[in-house]
Amino acid sequence: MKEKLSAWMDGELSDEQVRSLLLQLKRDADLRCNWNCYHLIGDALRGVQRPDLCARICAQLDAESTALVLQRRSTVEKVHWLALWIAASVAAVLVGWMVTREQEIQPPQDKYLDVYKLINRRFPAPHF
């Protein structure tokens, strides 16, 4: 198989043989490794220098558009949001307290009235 790779690089294979070899290259990792080695050896013999990988990566990064970075919130904006969160929390607590207070004040239906009166006498509701 290595002979076919070498012959292909030298331009000595027919189109049908090249197609067959390409199919084998797709399937065989070792053959692809040989292909890469042959090309590196050929480049070294011809004195061809490959571009530096780091330089290529840096050039591509420079060519890319800049990613947008979220800006940090100002202190005034943070205080504004904190005040809103505190106000919402206080409102939620007040609504909850008012609902439970309403339930304590209203006596239950007839069915449980005697039990309610008994509990209310022993444990009176606090008055605010």
N, C-alpha and C positions, 0 to 999 in steps of 0.2 A: 504494500500500500504506500509505503514511503517513496517507492520508485515512481508511482503515479503522481504523487504530490510534486516531486522534483520535476517530472516530465511536464506537468501542467504549468509550473512556474517558468519552465523553459519554452512554453508554447508548443509542445510536441504532441498534445492530445487532441483527438477529434471532438467535435461538439457533443456527440453522444457519450463519449468517455468523460467529458467534463460534467455533464448532467449527472451521470452516475456517481462521480466523485463528490459532487456537491450534496447529493442525497446522503452519502456516507458521512460527510463532514457534519451535517445536521444531527446525525444520530450518534456519532462517536466522539466523545470528549477528548480521548487520547489523540485522535487524528487531528482535531482542532488545535491541540497543544503543539503537535509537530508542525502544523501549518504556521502557527505563530512563531515558533522557534526558527523555522526556515526563513521567514521574512525578517526576523531580527538579525539573523546571521547575514543575510543578503544585504540588509541596510548597513550593517557594520562594515562589510567588505567594500561597499560602494562609498562609504564615508558619509552616509546620510544620517543626520542627527534629527532625532524626533524632538518636537517641541517639549519643553519642560512641562510636566503635568501641573505643577503648582502655578506656573505662569498662565496656563490655559484656564485653570479654575478661577484665578484672580481676575482674568479678563472677562470671563463669563459673569462673575459676580458684579463687576463694574458695569457690565452692559445691562444687567437686570434693573427693573424699576425698584425704587425704594419702597419697602413695606411701611405702611402707615402705622405709627405707634400711637396708642391711646395716650392722650395727655392726662396728667394727674389733675385731680380736682383741686381748686384753690381752697384755702382755709375757710373763706366766707361761704363757699358752696357746701363744704362739709358741715359747718355749723347750721346752715339752713336745713340740710337733710336731717341732721340730728334733732333739731327742734321739731320738725315734722313727725319724726318717729316717736319722740317723747309725747307730743300732743295726741297722736293716734293711740298710744298706749294708755294715756290717762283717760281718754274718751272711752276706750274699751273697758277699762276698770270701772268707770262711773256707770256705764250702761249695765254692766254685769251686776254691780251693787244695787242699782235701782230696780232691776228685775227681781233679784232675790228679796229685796226689801218689800216689794209689792206682794210677793208670794207669802211673806211672813205676816203681813197685815191682813190679807183677805182670809176669812175663815173658810174652811173646806165645806163641801156639800153636806147635806143632812146625814148621810150614811156614817161619816166619820166625825160628826160634831162633838159627841161625848168624849171621844178620845182626844180631840183637839183641845177641848176645855180642860181636861185633866192634865195634859202636858203643859198647857199654858199656865195653869196655876202653880205647878211645880217648878217649871223653868220659864219664867217670863222673858219676853223678847227685850233686848236692850233698847233703850230710847236714846237717840242722838240729838 
